[in-house]
Amino acid sequence: MSVAYNQMYFNDAITNMGEMTEYAHYACNADLDMTFSCFIISGYAKRFQMGDPQVVSGMSGTELYMAVMDKCGMGRDPYPAPLVRYDTDVFYWIGYILAYAQWLSGWSFKSITDAVKTEDFMRMYPALHTVSEDRACEEILELCKKRAVISRLQQYRKRLGYTQAVLSEKSGVNLRTLQQYEVGDKDITKASAGSVISLARALHVEPGDLI
């Protein structure tokens, strides 16, 4: 993987993102999925992932949250005081590991947070916060890839107005197997070449579009 921006800003970036999510949750009682949506809509996510020094290093996570909310017209007057915390937990880790995964992969914050939601991060936290950051990011990015494939299969099917039963009949792929591909119980990237080709033909796409 090629990193998203120069490593000289990396430590500031991941700690500031952790502080942003921690402040959003504890000080502002904000929903983190909504916070990430505002982060993206505001344009700060794009600046962050490009390594804009003013954003990744020039302001604290608390100041970044305030700037994002102000930009989206959701600011407060006054904002709660900055947190004083001497340990970290899942809400800090969510921002920290999200920024780490974005830096490591070079993917956009939108592509990651579209696939992996706050509840996913919280579910993964007990197992992943004790392993290396690279290992944790590997799990997160694999989940992103898996859900992107699932989303494409559903999108292609729905675009043609097919039910799962119709697609099963047209492709010859067992209905239960198709359902498992769509919910992620089975990995379509590990399906036989014949099944992928049959699904692609039925959906009028290339096999590579599905995997």
Contacts in CASP RR format, 6 or more apart in sequence:
PFRMAT RR
TARGET T0000
AUTHOR 0000-0000-0000
METHOD contacts of the structure
MODEL  1
MSVAYNQMYFNDAITNMGEMTEYAHYACNADLDMTFSCFIISGYAKRFQM
GDPQVVSGMSGTELYMAVMDKCGMGRDPYPAPLVRYDTDVFYWIGYILAY
AQWLSGWSFKSITDAVKTEDFMRMYPALHTVSEDRACEEILELCKKRAVI
SRLQQYRKRLGYTQAVLSEKSGVNLRTLQQYEVGDKDITKASAGSVISLA
RALHVEPGDLI
1 104 0 8 1.000
1 105 0 8 1.000
1 106 0 8 1.000
2 106 0 8 1.000
3 10 0 8 1.000
3 103 0 8 1.000
3 104 0 8 1.000
3 106 0 8 1.000
4 49 0 8 1.000
4 50 0 8 1.000
4 51 0 8 1.000
4 102 0 8 1.000
4 103 0 8 1.000
4 104 0 8 1.000
4 105 0 8 1.000
4 106 0 8 1.000
5 13 0 8 1.000
5 49 0 8 1.000
5 50 0 8 1.000
5 51 0 8 1.000
5 56 0 8 1.000
5 103 0 8 1.000
6 51 0 8 1.000
9 51 0 8 1.000
9 53 0 8 1.000
9 56 0 8 1.000
9 57 0 8 1.000
10 103 0 8 1.000
12 56 0 8 1.000
12 57 0 8 1.000
12 58 0 8 1.000
13 48 0 8 1.000
13 51 0 8 1.000
13 56 0 8 1.000
13 57 0 8 1.000
13 99 0 8 1.000
13 103 0 8 1.000
14 95 0 8 1.000
14 96 0 8 1.000
14 99 0 8 1.000
14 100 0 8 1.000
14 103 0 8 1.000
15 96 0 8 1.000
16 56 0 8 1.000
16 57 0 8 1.000
16 59 0 8 1.000
16 60 0 8 1.000
16 61 0 8 1.000
16 64 0 8 1.000
16 99 0 8 1.000
17 48 0 8 1.000
17 61 0 8 1.000
17 64 0 8 1.000
17 95 0 8 1.000
17 96 0 8 1.000
17 98 0 8 1.000
17 99 0 8 1.000
18 61 0 8 1.000
18 88 0 8 1.000
18 92 0 8 1.000
18 93 0 8 1.000
18 94 0 8 1.000
18 95 0 8 1.000
18 96 0 8 1.000
18 99 0 8 1.000
19 60 0 8 1.000
19 61 0 8 1.000
19 62 0 8 1.000
19 83 0 8 1.000
19 92 0 8 1.000
20 35 0 8 1.000
20 61 0 8 1.000
20 62 0 8 1.000
20 64 0 8 1.000
20 65 0 8 1.000
20 68 0 8 1.000
20 95 0 8 1.000
21 32 0 8 1.000
21 35 0 8 1.000
21 91 0 8 1.000
21 92 0 8 1.000
21 94 0 8 1.000
21 95 0 8 1.000
21 96 0 8 1.000
21 98 0 8 1.000
22 83 0 8 1.000
22 85 0 8 1.000
22 88 0 8 1.000
22 91 0 8 1.000
22 92 0 8 1.000
22 95 0 8 1.000
23 61 0 8 1.000
23 62 0 8 1.000
23 65 0 8 1.000
23 82 0 8 1.000
23 83 0 8 1.000
24 30 0 8 1.000
24 32 0 8 1.000
24 35 0 8 1.000
24 65 0 8 1.000
24 91 0 8 1.000
25 32 0 8 1.000
25 91 0 8 1.000
26 83 0 8 1.000
26 85 0 8 1.000
26 91 0 8 1.000
27 62 0 8 1.000
27 79 0 8 1.000
27 80 0 8 1.000
27 81 0 8 1.000
27 82 0 8 1.000
27 83 0 8 1.000
28 65 0 8 1.000
28 76 0 8 1.000
28 79 0 8 1.000
28 80 0 8 1.000
31 118 0 8 1.000
32 91 0 8 1.000
32 94 0 8 1.000
32 118 0 8 1.000
33 113 0 8 1.000
33 117 0 8 1.000
33 118 0 8 1.000
35 65 0 8 1.000
35 68 0 8 1.000
36 45 0 8 1.000
36 98 0 8 1.000
36 109 0 8 1.000
36 113 0 8 1.000
37 113 0 8 1.000
38 68 0 8 1.000
38 69 0 8 1.000
38 71 0 8 1.000
38 72 0 8 1.000
38 74 0 8 1.000
39 45 0 8 1.000
39 48 0 8 1.000
39 68 0 8 1.000
39 109 0 8 1.000
40 46 0 8 1.000
40 109 0 8 1.000
40 110 0 8 1.000
40 113 0 8 1.000
41 72 0 8 1.000
42 67 0 8 1.000
42 68 0 8 1.000
42 71 0 8 1.000
42 72 0 8 1.000
43 71 0 8 1.000
44 55 0 8 1.000
44 64 0 8 1.000
44 67 0 8 1.000
44 68 0 8 1.000
44 71 0 8 1.000
45 108 0 8 1.000
45 109 0 8 1.000
45 110 0 8 1.000
46 108 0 8 1.000
47 54 0 8 1.000
47 55 0 8 1.000
48 55 0 8 1.000
48 56 0 8 1.000
48 99 0 8 1.000
48 102 0 8 1.000
48 109 0 8 1.000
49 102 0 8 1.000
49 106 0 8 1.000
49 108 0 8 1.000
49 109 0 8 1.000
55 64 0 8 1.000
59 67 0 8 1.000
60 82 0 8 1.000
62 82 0 8 1.000
62 83 0 8 1.000
66 75 0 8 1.000
66 79 0 8 1.000
69 75 0 8 1.000
69 76 0 8 1.000
85 92 0 8 1.000
88 96 0 8 1.000
90 121 0 8 1.000
90 122 0 8 1.000
90 125 0 8 1.000
90 129 0 8 1.000
93 121 0 8 1.000
93 125 0 8 1.000
93 129 0 8 1.000
94 118 0 8 1.000
94 121 0 8 1.000
94 122 0 8 1.000
94 125 0 8 1.000
97 121 0 8 1.000
97 128 0 8 1.000
97 129 0 8 1.000
97 133 0 8 1.000
97 136 0 8 1.000
97 137 0 8 1.000
97 140 0 8 1.000
98 109 0 8 1.000
98 112 0 8 1.000
98 113 0 8 1.000
98 121 0 8 1.000
100 133 0 8 1.000
100 136 0 8 1.000
100 137 0 8 1.000
101 107 0 8 1.000
101 112 0 8 1.000
101 136 0 8 1.000
101 137 0 8 1.000
101 140 0 8 1.000
101 141 0 8 1.000
102 108 0 8 1.000
102 109 0 8 1.000
102 112 0 8 1.000
104 134 0 8 1.000
104 137 0 8 1.000
104 141 0 8 1.000
105 112 0 8 1.000
105 137 0 8 1.000
105 141 0 8 1.000
107 141 0 8 1.000
107 144 0 8 1.000
111 144 0 8 1.000
111 148 0 8 1.000
112 140 0 8 1.000
112 141 0 8 1.000
112 144 0 8 1.000
115 143 0 8 1.000
115 144 0 8 1.000
115 147 0 8 1.000
115 148 0 8 1.000
115 151 0 8 1.000
116 140 0 8 1.000
116 143 0 8 1.000
116 144 0 8 1.000
116 147 0 8 1.000
120 143 0 8 1.000
121 140 0 8 1.000
124 136 0 8 1.000
124 139 0 8 1.000
124 140 0 8 1.000
128 135 0 8 1.000
128 136 0 8 1.000
128 139 0 8 1.000
128 140 0 8 1.000
129 136 0 8 1.000
146 184 0 8 1.000
146 187 0 8 1.000
149 188 0 8 1.000
149 189 0 8 1.000
149 210 0 8 1.000
149 211 0 8 1.000
150 181 0 8 1.000
150 182 0 8 1.000
150 183 0 8 1.000
150 184 0 8 1.000
150 188 0 8 1.000
152 209 0 8 1.000
152 210 0 8 1.000
153 181 0 8 1.000
153 182 0 8 1.000
153 188 0 8 1.000
153 199 0 8 1.000
153 210 0 8 1.000
154 182 0 8 1.000
156 203 0 8 1.000
156 205 0 8 1.000
156 209 0 8 1.000
156 210 0 8 1.000
157 164 0 8 1.000
157 167 0 8 1.000
157 203 0 8 1.000
160 203 0 8 1.000
160 204 0 8 1.000
162 170 0 8 1.000
162 202 0 8 1.000
162 203 0 8 1.000
164 175 0 8 1.000
164 178 0 8 1.000
164 179 0 8 1.000
164 182 0 8 1.000
165 175 0 8 1.000
167 173 0 8 1.000
167 178 0 8 1.000
167 199 0 8 1.000
167 202 0 8 1.000
167 203 0 8 1.000
168 174 0 8 1.000
168 175 0 8 1.000
168 178 0 8 1.000
170 202 0 8 1.000
171 178 0 8 1.000
171 195 0 8 1.000
171 198 0 8 1.000
171 199 0 8 1.000
171 201 0 8 1.000
171 202 0 8 1.000
171 203 0 8 1.000
172 198 0 8 1.000
172 202 0 8 1.000
173 195 0 8 1.000
173 198 0 8 1.000
173 199 0 8 1.000
177 186 0 8 1.000
177 195 0 8 1.000
178 199 0 8 1.000
179 185 0 8 1.000
180 186 0 8 1.000
181 187 0 8 1.000
181 188 0 8 1.000
181 191 0 8 1.000
188 196 0 8 1.000
188 210 0 8 1.000
188 211 0 8 1.000
189 211 0 8 1.000
191 211 0 8 1.000
193 207 0 8 1.000
196 207 0 8 1.000
196 208 0 8 1.000
196 210 0 8 1.000
196 211 0 8 1.000
197 207 0 8 1.000
199 210 0 8 1.000
200 206 0 8 1.000
200 207 0 8 1.000
200 208 0 8 1.000
200 209 0 8 1.000
200 210 0 8 1.000
203 210 0 8 1.000
END
